[in-house]
Amino acid sequence: MKLSQYTLEATVFIVGAVIMIFELVGSRVLGPYFGTSIFVWTSLIGIILGSLSLGYYYGGKVADKNPSFKSLSLIIFQSGVFIGLMIMFKDFLLAFLLSFVPGVRLASVIASVVLFFPASFSLGMVSPYAAKLKLTHLSNAGATIGNLYAISTTGSIVGTFLCGFYLIPHFGTNTLLMTLAIALILVSLLLWRKPIKSIEVCTIVLCIIGWNVVSGFNLMPRASNFIDIDTAYNRIWIYDMPHYDSDKTVRIMGINNENHSSMFLESDELSNEYSKYYHLVRHFNPSFQTALLLGGAGYSYPKDYLLQYPEATMDVVEIDPKVTELAKQYFRLKEDPRLVIYHQDARVFLNALEKKYDVIYGDAFGSRYSIPYQLTTVEAVQKMYDALNDDGIVIQNIISAIEGDGGQFLRAEYATFASIFPQLYLFPTRDPSNGELAQNIVMVALKSDTKPSMRSTDRQLNAYLQNVWKKDITLDMPLLTDDFAPVDYYVSQAL
């Protein structure tokens, strides 16, 4: 059987697309265990680029010896097998690294090497090997090699847009990885130019069986009603577990392996202690009527807010429309004329905001408990200040220590807010006397310069007020700006 004139071009195009899809899907593989911080992306991109470079080098050396379509077929075949094996073992490995390897940087590097090096190395061998097969005369070697690499890069571009705009939002991580594995195996069989042998058929069958077996494996034995969903922005886990501090059951929405929201199955009582501190708005701005919440997730606080304050309204900015859809489906979120939801990046929303609010709640988190950096900067804080009425306040949830290396982010964010707001107060929600403890810290920023009392006749509010941080805050960190905001790094010191 004679191969088509453009077989090699089609091969490098498909492999180029697979490489980029594989890399983008990789963030969804690591995300549920290590988050999607700059450290995880650095590990993933760095290891895959290193693997491809070694593959280019080794593929060129192998191609110079005795190039053949049969050998190229085997290279592509083993790439598909490596991806198939990765599907079977990734969750076991990632759960192990999460439990036993300290630090997200080291764990994500190890995970990237073990999971992504074999397939990426093999895929890197394809382009130089195909170029060797395509060469017929040295006089046109440059044009031939340049043409193949241009086609491979075009495949990568197509794969990038196809994956980001369509595949990830519509298909699960395992489905995409299995599709890549089968696509590579099928391409290898077309290059083989011989009848398909039983071993190839068995490999495909075993990959599919293994995928289905592993897809049903639950790494969270204590959880029930486990749901795993990919969206355009995140990988989301929804599951039920016993509450950490009661005999009740909570439903959790985990976004990239972080508890972004939870609710009791039995009632709409707030299940996260820090969110109860949001009611301090009643103390610091008793006449409030309008609120803005940055970050919706499971919408636990908006539901409570609407229930507690029947005359008040709330706008919520949630970047991921799928999250809102899931909140309606699994977290009892209902349509309400007093609740307006905007599906937009919170900083973009603030930049164009003209409306004024009495209170702005900050509860948007990106990865590994870090606030998206664009919401932490002087420029963002100024936007919040400008969006408040004269007696307005910001109530911001921060996960950090206060003192020591673990408090670097808190002190940087405190200094940043202090450069705009005349008054700031911190309320550690677990232990108000331990500055070294990483915990939820509710920061209240007042636009007014009138000193408030730290006593309330409301017993619940008074209890929260007694947790105010009474020591001085060391202003030893630079202000966070759009130009310089190493939020992921600072937060990693606390964790």
TATA-V52836 format. One record per run of one state. SS is the DSSP state (a for helix, b for strand, c for the rest). FROM is the first residue (numbers start at 1). TO is the last residue. If there is no record, write none. Layout:
BEGIN
ss:SS from:FROM to:TO
ss:SS from:FROM to:TO
END
This chain:
BEGIN
ss:c from:1 to:6
ss:a from:7 to:34
ss:c from:35 to:37
ss:a from:38 to:66
ss:c from:67 to:68
ss:a from:69 to:100
ss:c from:101 to:103
ss:a from:104 to:134
ss:c from:135 to:137
ss:a from:138 to:170
ss:c from:171 to:172
ss:a from:173 to:192
ss:c from:193 to:197
ss:a from:198 to:215
ss:c from:216 to:223
ss:b from:224 to:230
ss:c from:231 to:234
ss:b from:235 to:242
ss:c from:243 to:248
ss:b from:249 to:255
ss:c from:256 to:258
ss:b from:259 to:264
ss:c from:265 to:272
ss:a from:273 to:284
ss:c from:285 to:289
ss:b from:290 to:294
ss:c from:295 to:299
ss:a from:300 to:308
ss:c from:309 to:312
ss:b from:313 to:317
ss:c from:318 to:320
ss:a from:321 to:330
ss:c from:331 to:338
ss:b from:339 to:342
ss:c from:343 to:345
ss:a from:346 to:351
ss:c from:352 to:356
ss:b from:357 to:362
ss:c from:363 to:366
ss:b from:367 to:367
ss:c from:368 to:369
ss:b from:370 to:370
ss:c from:371 to:372
ss:a from:373 to:375
ss:c from:376 to:377
ss:a from:378 to:386
ss:c from:387 to:387
ss:b from:388 to:400
ss:c from:401 to:404
ss:a from:405 to:418
ss:c from:419 to:422
ss:b from:423 to:428
ss:c from:429 to:438
ss:b from:439 to:446
ss:c from:447 to:458
ss:a from:459 to:465
ss:c from:466 to:467
ss:b from:468 to:468
ss:c from:469 to:486
ss:a from:487 to:494
ss:c from:495 to:495
END
